[in-house]
Amino acid sequence: MIYDRNNRKYIEEQTNSALSLLYNNVIGRIFLLLLTRRWMNNIGSLYLKSSLSKHRIMRMIKTYKIDLNEYEKKEYQSFNQFFMRKKKNPQKMLTKTQKAFVAPAESLLTVYRIDDDTCLNIKNSKYTIEELLRDKKLATKYKGGYCFIYRLCVNNYHYYYYVDNADVISTKKIDGVLHTVQPIAFKKYKVFSENSREYSILKTDNFGTIVQMEIGAMLVGKICNNNVKKVKRGEEKGHFEFGGSTVVVLVEKDKVKVDDDILENSAKDIETKVSLFETVGRKM
């Protein structure tokens, strides 16, 4: 289930029939072993970057009712180019209130409390922050804090941004496979700690030291991040190539007060639809 904040209504996300076959069928899971490997994703990406994929663009626009007036005018030569379309001046949506904790991406959001054992229970799979980060010492820093999971759907804007002014302390890349990030995969696989991912440790002006992580997904062979050392609130961090993908943000204990409706929905396993730079919490 998804909660649409703007229209104040709940909607049900439909499961993709092809994904259902892959994840709920023995034969499908045999093919899944191939599809989640990077070399197979690279083959898929060659097609999506070619002019042969252009016919998919109009179907995408009609299916998801995408308003092209929101985006920079451009002739797209492949589906991947269209997928990476850029909005006109996205920073105009950024609130001037520095204490507002904003969404780094247009997405579906769930927020989980990190318990005293630095564990998360996501869709009936138990994760540790150490598994996610591959860093035991860093994981302990987020005990009692929050984990924000921003799941980007295929029709979302696939650029993501910094949520505060910050110094970039360090970055890390972790190789892995490429499962879909749709909920159907969570039943059998610990997607967030198995998929390829990258993260930055950011010492922010208002929210302590946060981790901002990008997680790749099926047919997303590339996470494209900008290499910088000092960043501004609302500055572009990077983008994903084709597929649904995820941004994870970890915050320390007593740094952010999360909006009540988001916490209530998350406790019921309901994702909340958020816009880029929408306020999702406040500085404590």
C-alpha positions as CSV (number, residue, x, y, z in Angstrom):
1,M,0.0,0.0,0.0
2,I,1.1,3.6,-0.7
3,Y,-0.2,6.8,0.9
4,D,-0.5,9.8,-1.4
5,R,0.1,12.7,0.9
6,N,-1.1,15.4,-1.6
7,N,-4.5,13.7,-2.3
8,R,-4.8,12.2,1.2
9,K,-5.7,8.7,-0.1
10,Y,-4.3,5.2,-0.1
11,I,-3.5,3.3,-3.3
12,E,-2.4,-0.2,-4.0
13,E,0.7,-0.8,-6.0
14,Q,0.3,-3.5,-8.7
15,T,2.8,-6.3,-8.8
16,N,4.6,-6.7,-12.1
17,S,3.6,-10.0,-13.6
18,A,7.1,-10.7,-15.0
19,L,8.6,-10.0,-11.6
20,S,6.1,-12.3,-10.0
21,L,7.1,-15.1,-12.3
22,L,10.8,-14.5,-11.5
23,Y,10.5,-14.3,-7.7
24,N,7.6,-16.7,-7.0
25,N,8.4,-19.6,-9.3
26,V,11.3,-22.2,-9.1
27,I,12.1,-21.9,-12.8
28,G,11.9,-18.1,-12.6
29,R,14.4,-18.1,-9.8
30,I,16.9,-20.0,-12.0
31,F,16.6,-17.2,-14.5
32,L,16.9,-14.7,-11.7
33,L,20.4,-16.0,-10.9
34,L,21.4,-14.7,-14.3
35,L,19.4,-11.5,-14.4
36,T,20.8,-10.2,-11.1
37,R,24.4,-10.5,-12.3
38,R,26.2,-7.4,-13.5
39,W,27.3,-8.9,-16.9
40,M,23.6,-9.7,-17.7
41,N,22.6,-6.2,-16.6
42,N,25.2,-4.8,-18.9
43,I,23.7,-6.6,-21.9
44,G,20.3,-5.1,-21.0
45,S,21.8,-1.7,-20.6
46,L,23.3,-1.9,-24.2
47,Y,19.7,-2.2,-25.6
48,L,18.3,0.6,-23.4
49,K,21.1,2.9,-24.6
50,S,20.5,2.1,-28.2
51,S,18.0,3.7,-30.6
52,L,16.2,0.4,-30.8
53,S,14.6,1.3,-27.4
54,K,13.1,4.6,-28.5
55,H,9.7,3.1,-29.1
56,R,9.4,2.5,-25.3
57,I,9.4,6.3,-24.6
58,M,5.9,7.2,-25.7
59,R,4.4,4.1,-24.0
60,M,6.1,5.3,-20.8
61,I,4.7,8.8,-21.1
62,K,1.2,7.6,-21.7
63,T,1.2,4.9,-19.0
64,Y,2.4,7.2,-16.2
65,K,0.9,10.4,-17.6
66,I,4.3,12.2,-17.5
67,D,4.1,15.9,-18.0
68,L,7.1,16.8,-20.3
69,N,6.6,20.5,-19.5
70,E,8.4,19.8,-16.1
71,Y,11.5,18.7,-17.9
72,E,14.3,20.3,-20.1
73,K,13.4,20.2,-23.7
74,K,15.4,17.5,-25.5
75,E,15.2,15.0,-28.4
76,Y,15.8,11.6,-26.8
77,Q,17.8,9.1,-28.8
78,S,17.2,6.1,-26.5
79,F,15.0,5.0,-23.6
80,N,17.9,5.4,-21.2
81,Q,18.3,9.1,-22.2
82,F,14.6,9.6,-21.5
83,F,14.9,7.8,-18.2
84,M,17.6,10.3,-17.2
85,R,15.6,13.3,-18.2
86,K,16.3,16.4,-16.1
87,K,13.8,18.7,-14.5
88,K,13.8,22.5,-15.1
89,N,15.4,24.1,-12.0
90,P,14.5,21.5,-9.4
91,Q,16.0,23.6,-6.6
92,K,12.9,26.0,-6.9
93,M,11.0,23.3,-4.8
94,L,13.5,23.5,-2.0
95,T,12.1,25.2,1.2
96,K,14.2,28.0,2.7
97,T,13.7,26.6,6.2
98,Q,17.1,25.2,7.1
99,K,15.8,23.1,9.9
100,A,13.5,21.2,7.6
101,F,14.7,17.7,6.8
102,V,13.9,17.1,3.2
103,A,13.6,14.2,0.8
104,P,16.6,13.8,-1.4
105,A,14.6,12.2,-4.2
106,E,11.1,11.9,-5.6
107,S,10.1,8.5,-4.2
108,L,8.1,6.2,-1.9
109,L,9.3,6.6,1.7
110,T,9.4,4.3,4.7
111,V,11.3,5.2,7.9
112,Y,12.5,2.6,10.5
113,R,14.0,3.1,14.0
114,I,17.4,1.6,14.4
115,D,17.3,-0.5,17.6
116,D,20.0,-0.9,20.3
117,D,21.5,-3.9,18.3
118,T,21.6,-1.6,15.2
119,C,19.0,-3.8,13.5
120,L,16.1,-3.0,11.2
121,N,13.1,-5.1,10.4
122,I,12.2,-4.4,6.8
123,K,9.4,-6.3,5.0
124,N,9.9,-9.3,7.4
125,S,13.7,-9.3,6.7
126,K,16.1,-8.4,9.5
127,Y,19.0,-6.3,8.5
128,T,21.9,-4.9,10.6
129,I,23.4,-1.5,9.8
130,E,26.8,-3.3,9.8
131,E,25.6,-5.5,6.9
132,L,24.4,-2.4,5.0
133,L,27.6,-0.3,5.5
134,R,30.2,-3.1,5.8
135,D,31.6,-1.1,8.7
136,K,31.0,-2.2,12.3
137,K,32.4,1.0,14.0
138,L,30.3,3.3,11.8
139,A,27.2,1.2,12.3
140,T,27.2,1.8,16.1
141,K,27.0,5.6,15.5
142,Y,23.4,5.2,14.3
143,K,22.1,3.1,17.3
144,G,18.7,4.6,18.3
145,G,18.6,6.8,15.1
146,Y,16.5,6.4,12.0
147,C,16.8,4.8,8.6
148,F,15.0,6.6,5.8
149,I,14.4,4.4,2.7
150,Y,13.4,6.3,-0.5
151,R,12.3,3.8,-3.1
152,L,12.3,5.2,-6.6
153,C,9.8,3.8,-9.1
154,V,10.5,3.6,-12.8
155,N,8.4,6.7,-13.5
156,N,10.1,8.8,-10.9
157,Y,12.7,11.5,-11.4
158,H,16.0,9.6,-11.0
159,Y,18.3,12.4,-9.8
160,Y,19.0,12.7,-6.1
161,Y,20.3,15.6,-4.0
162,Y,22.0,16.6,-0.7
163,V,19.7,17.4,2.1
164,D,21.9,19.9,3.9
165,N,25.2,21.8,3.7
166,A,27.9,19.3,4.5
167,D,31.5,18.2,4.4
168,V,32.0,14.9,2.6
169,I,34.1,12.9,5.1
170,S,34.5,9.7,3.0
171,T,32.8,7.6,0.3
172,K,32.6,3.8,-0.2
173,K,31.5,1.5,-3.0
174,I,30.2,-2.0,-2.3
175,D,29.9,-4.5,-5.2
176,G,26.9,-6.9,-5.2
177,V,24.1,-8.2,-7.4
178,L,21.2,-6.3,-8.8
179,H,17.7,-7.4,-7.5
180,T,14.6,-5.4,-8.2
181,V,13.8,-3.0,-5.3
182,Q,10.1,-3.7,-5.7
183,P,8.6,-5.3,-2.5
184,I,8.1,-8.7,-4.1
185,A,11.9,-9.3,-3.8
186,F,12.0,-8.5,-0.1
187,K,10.1,-11.7,0.8
188,K,13.1,-14.0,-0.2
189,Y,16.2,-11.7,-0.5
190,K,17.9,-9.2,1.8
191,V,17.9,-6.8,-1.1
192,F,19.5,-3.7,0.5
193,S,22.6,-5.6,1.9
194,E,23.0,-7.8,-1.3
195,N,22.7,-5.2,-4.0
196,S,25.5,-3.0,-5.4
197,R,25.6,0.3,-3.5
198,E,27.6,3.4,-2.8
199,Y,27.5,5.8,0.2
200,S,28.9,9.0,1.5
201,I,29.5,10.0,5.1
202,L,28.4,13.7,5.5
203,K,29.1,16.0,8.4
204,T,26.1,18.3,8.0
205,D,25.3,21.8,9.4
206,N,22.0,20.9,11.0
207,F,21.5,17.1,11.3
208,G,24.8,15.7,12.7
209,T,26.8,13.1,10.7
210,I,24.5,11.3,8.2
211,V,25.0,8.5,5.7
212,Q,23.5,8.9,2.3
213,M,23.5,5.7,0.2
214,E,22.5,4.8,-3.3
215,I,21.4,1.2,-4.0
216,G,21.3,-0.2,-7.6
217,A,18.5,-2.4,-8.8
218,M,17.7,-4.8,-11.7
219,L,19.0,-3.3,-15.0
220,V,20.7,-0.5,-13.1
221,G,24.3,-1.2,-13.8
222,K,25.5,2.3,-12.9
223,I,25.2,4.7,-10.0
224,C,26.5,8.0,-11.3
225,N,27.8,10.2,-8.4
226,N,29.5,13.6,-8.5
227,N,33.0,13.6,-6.8
228,V,33.0,16.6,-4.4
229,K,34.3,17.3,-0.9
230,K,32.0,20.1,0.2
231,V,28.3,20.3,-0.7
232,K,25.4,22.7,-0.4
233,R,21.8,21.9,0.5
234,G,19.8,21.0,-2.6
235,E,23.0,20.4,-4.7
236,E,22.8,17.4,-7.1
237,K,24.6,14.3,-5.7
238,G,24.1,12.1,-8.8
239,H,21.6,10.0,-10.7
240,F,20.7,6.4,-11.6
241,E,20.6,4.9,-15.0
242,F,17.6,2.7,-16.0
243,G,15.5,0.9,-13.4
244,G,13.9,1.4,-10.1
245,S,16.4,2.3,-7.4
246,T,16.8,3.3,-3.8
247,V,18.3,6.1,-1.7
248,V,18.9,5.3,2.0
249,V,19.7,8.0,4.6
250,L,20.8,7.2,8.1
251,V,20.6,9.8,10.9
252,E,21.9,9.6,14.5
253,K,19.7,9.5,17.6
254,D,18.0,12.8,18.6
255,K,18.9,14.7,15.4
256,V,15.7,14.5,13.4
257,K,12.0,14.5,14.5
258,V,10.3,12.4,11.7
259,D,6.8,13.5,10.6
260,D,4.1,11.5,12.5
261,D,2.2,10.4,9.4
262,I,5.3,8.9,7.9
263,L,6.1,6.9,11.1
264,E,2.5,5.8,11.4
265,N,2.4,4.6,7.8
266,S,5.8,2.9,8.1
267,A,4.7,1.0,11.2
268,K,1.8,-0.4,9.0
269,D,4.2,-1.4,6.1
270,I,2.7,1.5,4.0
271,E,5.0,3.7,1.9
272,T,4.4,7.4,1.7
273,K,4.7,9.1,-1.6
274,V,7.0,12.1,-1.4
275,S,8.2,14.8,-3.8
276,L,11.8,15.9,-4.3
277,F,12.7,18.3,-1.3
278,E,9.4,17.6,0.4
279,T,9.7,18.1,4.2
280,V,9.7,14.7,6.0
281,G,11.0,15.8,9.4
282,R,12.5,18.6,11.5
283,K,15.8,19.3,13.3
284,M,15.5,18.4,17.0
